Amino acid sequence: MFAAFDNFPALLIWLPLIGGLVSFFIKNERSVKAWAILSSILTLALFAFSLLYTDDKHYILNSVSYVWLPELGSSFSLFLDGMSRILCLLTAISFPLIFASTYSSTYKNPNAFYGLMLLTQCGLMGVFLAVDALVFYFFWELALIPAYFLASQWGGEKRIQAAFKFFIYTFAGSLFLLIGIIYVYLKTPEQSFSLVSFYNVQLSAQEQMWLFWMFFVAFAIKMPIFPFHTWQPDVYEQSPTAVTMVLSGIMVKMGLFAAIRWLLPVFPEAVRHYDNVVIGLAVVGMLYASCIALVQDDLKRLIAYSSIAHIGLMSASLFTINQMSMQGALIQMFNHGVNIIGLWIVVYLIEKQTGIRKISQLGGLAQKAPALAILLVVIALANIALPLTNAFVGEFMMFAGLYKFSPWYAAAAGISIILAAVYTLNMVKNVFYGNLNTITAGFRDIVLYERVILVMIVVMIFIVGVYPEPMFNMIRSASEVVIGKFIK
C-alpha cells in the first residue's frame, strides 16, 4: 500500500486526505485556515509537477494498483489519464481559490469545516482517478458525505430542509448505482470490478436497457439535469458560499465525468436507444432553468439555475456520441468550473459587505467598486461564451455536435444561450449600474488579495479562450477510447 506514495494519483488523494484529518486537530481558526490553504496549494503544486510526466514512458508514475479486496476481485486502482487529468486540474485549482477568496469568513468549529472541505477534495480526486468500480463508488460516497454535513451544519436558516432533500436524492441515486455496479460485476467472467472488465463485459440488449437507468439516474442527480434538479437551487442558496462553490464548480462534474467513464462505454446499445430521451430531457432542462433564471431576484438562485442550463448543454452533447461534442463537453467542464466559481466569488464579496443578495436591493456598485465591476463583466461575458473567452470554444464544439445529431435540438438549445445573455447582462446592469441607494452607498472596492484572485480567474479565461490546444491534446486520446466503443 505505502509503495503507492511515489505515484501521482495516490498522492493527489493522500495529500487532501491527510490535510483534512490534520485539520480536525487544529483548534486555532487562523491556523486551520492557513493549513487548509497550504494543503490545497501543495496539491495544486503536485498536480502541476505531474504535467511534466504525461507521456507513455512515465506510465508507472500515473498509474496505481495494489491489493485491496482480492476476494471480491477489487484492487485499489487509480489512473491519471487525459480525461481525469482535466477534472483533477479543475479540482486542484479550485480549492486554493475557494479558501483564499473566503478567508475572511468565520465558521463555528472551523477545524471541522476545513477538515470536511479537504475530505471532499479527496473524494472528488478519487472519483476522477478511480478505474475500479468499487473504488469509484467508495470515493463517490466520500465526496458526498462531507458535502452533506457542510451544507447542514454551516448553512442558512433553511439548511436542514435543503440538506435533507440533497441527502434523499443522492442516497437514492447511490443505491441505484450500487445495485447496477454489483450486477455488472457478477456478469464479468473473472468477477472483477476493474474498468477494463466492465468495458469488456458481455451484456444483452435487455440487460443494458435497465442497467442504463440504474447508472444514469445516479449520475443525472449529481449533474443535475431535468427532472432530477430540484435539490440544487435550495442547497446552493442555503449552503455557505465556499461550499456552494465546491458543489457547483466541481461536484456537478462528477455526474458528467461518470457518464463518460462508466455509462457510455459500458452500455453502448442502451445509449443509442435512449439518446433522444436524454438529450430531450437535457434541452428541456436548459430552457426551463433559463426561464426561471430570468425572474430570479436572488443572486445565488440565479447562478444556480444558470448552472443547470449550462450543465444541460454538456449532458446533451455527450449523448450525441460525436467526438467533437464530447471533447467540447470535457473542456467545458473545466471552463464552467472556473467561470461559475468566479461568479460565486463576486456574489460572496457583495454579500460580505452589504449582507444581502437581492438584485432589486442593489445598484450602482460600479461607481464604488470599478475594479470589481470590470472583473465581473469579463467573467459574465465568459459565462455567456463570448468569443476569445474560455467558454466559446467548448460551446461551439458542443453545438456543432448537437446540430449534427439534430438541428431541432440545436435550435432549441440555442434559445437558452440567448436567454443566458439576457439574464446575465440584466444581473450585471441591475447590480453594478444605475443609481446608488442607502445599502450600496457605503460599498468599498475590493482589496488587493481579492483583486489578485479574480485576476487569476480572468487570466485563465483568456488563456484557454485564445489557446485551448494544450487542453485538447490532454483529452483527445481519452475521448477516442469512448467513441471507439460505438464504432463497429
HELIX and SHEET records of a PDB file:
HELIX    1   1 PHE A    2  ASP A    6  5                                   5    
HELIX    2   2 PHE A    8  SER A   23  1                                  16    
HELIX    3   3 GLU A   29  SER A   50  1                                  22    
HELIX    4   4 LEU A   51  TYR A   53  5                                   3    
HELIX    5   5 ASP A   56  ASN A   62  5                                   7    
HELIX    6   6 PRO A   70  LEU A   72  5                                   3    
HELIX    7   7 GLY A   82  SER A  101  1                                  20    
HELIX    8   8 PRO A  110  LEU A  129  1                                  20    
HELIX    9   9 ALA A  133  TRP A  154  1                                  22    
HELIX   10  10 ARG A  159  LYS A  187  1                                  29    
HELIX   11  11 LEU A  195  ASN A  200  1                                   6    
HELIX   12  12 ALA A  205  LYS A  222  1                                  18    
HELIX   13  13 TRP A  231  GLN A  238  1                                   8    
HELIX   14  14 THR A  241  VAL A  246  1                                   6    
HELIX   15  15 LEU A  247  MET A  251  3                                   5    
HELIX   16  16 VAL A  252  ALA A  258  1                                   7    
HELIX   17  17 ALA A  259  LEU A  263  3                                   5    
HELIX   18  18 PRO A  268  LEU A  294  1                                  27    
HELIX   19  19 LEU A  299  LEU A  318  1                                  20    
HELIX   20  20 GLN A  323  THR A  354  1                                  32    
HELIX   21  21 ILE A  359  GLN A  361  5                                   3    
HELIX   22  22 LEU A  365  LYS A  368  1                                   4    
HELIX   23  23 PRO A  370  ASN A  383  1                                  14    
HELIX   24  24 ASN A  390  PHE A  405  1                                  16    
HELIX   25  25 PRO A  407  PHE A  432  1                                  26    
HELIX   26  26 LEU A  448  VAL A  466  1                                  19    
HELIX   27  27 GLU A  469  GLY A  484  1                                  16    
SHEET    1   A 2 SER A  63  LEU A  69  0                                        
SHEET    2   A 2 SER A  74  PHE A  79 -1                                        
END                                                                             
